[in-house]
Amino acid sequence: MERVRVVAIVVAAGSGSRLGADEPKAFLTIGGRPIVAVAVREAVSCPAIDAVVVVAPPGDEPRMRRALADVAPEAVVVTGGATRQESVRAGLAAVPDDAAVVVVHDAARPFAAPGLFAEVVERVVAGADAAIPVLAIPDTVKRVRDGEVVSTESRDGLVLAQTPQAFRAELLRRYHERAGTDGREVTDDASLFEAAGAHVVTVAGDPLNFKITTALDLANADALSGGGRG
């Protein structure tokens, strides 16, 4: 694939409140390592990634640098915002102007393999505006209102989105600026591209690339890390 400069933004500014933790999620350990260190190690292991920007919880920047010291000592650490979107925007501000592709990844998905990073980057380099990994929905989907089922929805054409998500850098900057001006908040960056009518393609996601949200997720991630990937 054509060689262009690619920078990854790893968003690690979230709290551990939904896990019942008294510290930010990124610093909870799996396999004896902070979640963020496992996630960043996978990102920097991808040959397509030239540099990494890590977005830390406000006030925890020194701790973040210590957590990354043995896996990505050259990572740029910046301060996150109150929302994920603000945190991504803070990461973008630290991305060099010569970066052609930006990959945005949530540290809460620590098992995104280097090959998945490479695949989404390759699709953008090949011409897409954005590329995201997705999984088919295996379960029956119900629509619920006020605690009651009102309908069963077709799964045709529905998928679950993951990160890392790769984007043309100039478009990612433009759409984030537009969203900031409009006061629009989204849960993933691909949504900004969809709203603008940009060309967003998909690649096959990985079931192991799950997001750590609950205490059970954390226990499963710890067990998986102890099995050789952490």
C-alpha positions in Angstrom: 0.0 0.0 0.0 1.1 3.6 -0.6 3.2 4.8 2.3 1.6 7.8 4.0 2.1 9.2 7.5 -0.4 7.6 9.9 -1.0 8.7 13.5 -3.2 6.8 16.0 -5.1 8.6 18.7 -5.8 6.2 21.7 -8.6 7.7 23.8 -8.1 6.7 27.5 -9.7 9.6 29.4 -12.8 7.7 30.6 -13.7 7.1 34.2 -14.1 3.6 35.8 -17.5 4.5 37.3 -19.5 1.9 35.4 -17.0 -0.7 36.6 -17.4 0.4 40.1 -13.7 1.5 40.2 -12.3 4.4 42.1 -9.8 5.3 39.4 -9.9 5.8 35.6 -10.6 2.7 33.6 -7.3 3.1 31.6 -5.2 2.4 34.7 -7.1 -0.8 35.8 -4.9 -3.8 35.2 -5.3 -6.9 33.0 -2.6 -9.5 33.1 -0.7 -7.3 35.4 -0.6 -4.3 33.0 -2.7 -1.2 32.8 -5.5 -1.5 30.2 -4.1 1.5 28.3 -0.6 -0.1 28.1 -2.0 -3.3 26.5 -4.1 -1.2 24.0 -1.2 1.1 23.0 1.2 -1.9 22.7 -1.1 -3.4 20.1 -1.3 -0.1 18.2 2.4 0.6 18.1 3.0 -3.0 17.0 1.3 -2.2 13.7 4.0 -1.2 11.1 1.5 1.2 9.5 1.3 3.4 12.6 4.0 6.0 12.7 3.1 7.8 15.9 0.6 7.6 18.8 -1.2 10.3 20.7 -2.8 9.1 24.0 -5.6 11.1 25.6 -5.3 11.0 29.4 -7.8 11.9 32.1 -7.3 15.4 33.3 -4.6 15.5 36.0 -3.4 12.0 35.2 -0.9 12.9 32.5 2.2 12.0 34.5 0.7 8.7 35.5 -0.2 8.0 31.9 3.4 8.6 30.8 4.6 6.2 33.5 2.1 3.6 32.3 3.3 3.8 28.8 7.1 4.1 29.5 7.9 0.5 28.6 5.6 0.1 25.6 5.5 3.5 23.9 8.0 6.0 25.4 7.6 8.3 22.4 3.8 8.6 22.7 2.5 12.1 23.0 0.2 12.4 26.0 -2.5 15.1 26.0 -5.3 16.0 28.4 -8.8 14.7 27.6 -12.1 16.5 27.8 -15.5 16.0 29.5 -16.8 13.9 26.6 -15.2 11.3 24.2 -15.7 13.8 21.4 -13.8 16.5 23.2 -11.1 14.0 24.0 -10.7 13.1 20.4 -10.6 16.7 19.4 -7.8 17.2 22.0 -5.9 14.3 20.4 -6.4 15.8 17.0 -4.8 19.0 18.1 -1.6 17.1 18.8 -1.5 15.2 15.4 1.1 16.7 13.1 -0.2 18.5 10.0 1.6 16.0 7.7 -0.4 13.1 8.9 -2.6 11.8 6.0 -4.5 9.2 8.0 -5.7 9.3 11.6 -6.8 6.2 13.4 -9.0 6.7 16.5 -9.1 3.8 19.0 -10.6 3.4 22.4 -8.2 2.1 25.1 -11.2 0.2 26.5 -10.7 -2.2 23.6 -7.2 -3.5 24.5 -7.2 -6.5 22.2 -7.5 -4.8 18.8 -4.8 -6.7 16.9 -2.1 -4.9 14.9 -3.6 -6.5 11.8 -6.9 -4.8 12.4 -5.2 -1.4 12.6 -3.4 -2.2 9.3 -6.6 -3.2 7.6 -8.6 0.0 8.3 -5.6 2.1 7.4 -5.2 0.2 4.1 -8.8 0.8 3.1 -8.4 4.6 3.6 -5.2 4.7 1.7 -6.9 2.8 -1.1 -9.5 5.6 -1.4 -12.2 5.4 1.3 -12.8 8.4 3.5 -13.1 6.2 6.5 -12.9 2.5 7.5 -14.4 0.9 10.5 -14.5 -2.7 11.8 -17.9 -4.2 12.4 -19.5 -7.4 13.7 -22.8 -9.0 12.7 -25.5 -8.9 15.4 -26.0 -12.5 16.6 -29.1 -11.9 18.9 -32.7 -11.1 18.2 -33.2 -7.3 18.4 -36.3 -6.0 20.3 -37.5 -2.5 20.5 -38.6 -1.6 24.0 -40.6 1.3 25.4 -41.3 1.9 29.1 -40.1 -1.6 29.9 -42.4 -3.3 27.4 -41.5 -5.0 24.1 -43.2 -3.2 21.2 -41.6 -4.9 18.2 -38.9 -7.2 16.9 -36.5 -5.5 14.5 -34.9 -7.1 11.5 -31.1 -7.5 11.8 -30.6 -7.2 8.1 -28.1 -4.5 7.4 -27.4 -3.9 11.1 -23.9 -4.4 12.6 -22.0 -3.5 15.7 -19.2 -0.9 15.3 -15.8 -1.3 16.9 -12.6 0.7 16.9 -9.9 1.3 15.6 -11.5 3.5 13.0 -9.3 5.1 10.3 -10.0 8.4 8.6 -8.7 10.9 6.1 -7.0 13.3 8.5 -8.2 16.5 6.8 -11.8 15.3 6.8 -11.7 14.2 10.4 -10.5 17.7 11.4 -13.1 19.4 9.3 -16.0 17.3 10.6 -14.9 17.6 14.2 -14.7 21.4 13.8 -18.2 21.4 12.3 -19.6 19.3 15.1 -18.1 21.6 17.6 -19.7 24.6 15.9 -23.0 22.9 15.7 -22.9 21.6 19.2 -23.4 18.0 17.9 -22.3 15.1 20.0 -21.7 11.6 18.6 -20.6 8.3 20.1 -18.1 7.4 17.4 -16.2 9.5 14.9 -17.6 7.5 11.9 -21.0 9.1 12.7 -19.6 12.5 11.7 -18.5 11.1 8.3 -21.9 9.4 7.8 -23.7 12.7 8.5 -21.6 14.4 5.9 -22.3 11.8 3.3 -18.6 10.7 3.2 -17.5 7.3 2.0 -17.3 5.0 5.0 -16.4 1.3 4.4 -16.3 -1.6 6.7 -13.9 -4.4 7.5 -14.5 -7.6 9.5 -14.3 -6.9 13.2 -12.9 -9.3 15.8 -15.0 -10.8 18.7 -11.9 -10.6 20.9 -11.9 -6.9 20.3 -14.6 -6.4 22.9 -15.0 -3.2 25.0 -14.4 -3.4 28.7 -17.5 -1.8 30.2 -18.6 -4.1 33.1 -16.8 -5.9 35.9 -17.4 -9.2 33.9 -15.7 -7.7 30.9 -12.7 -6.7 33.1 -12.5 -10.2 34.5 -12.7 -11.8 31.0 -10.0 -9.4 29.8 -7.7 -10.2 32.7 -8.2 -14.0 32.0 -7.4 -13.5 28.4 -4.3 -11.4 29.2 -3.1 -14.1 31.5 -3.5 -16.6 28.7 -0.8 -15.0 26.7 -2.1 -11.8 25.0 -1.7 -9.4 27.9 
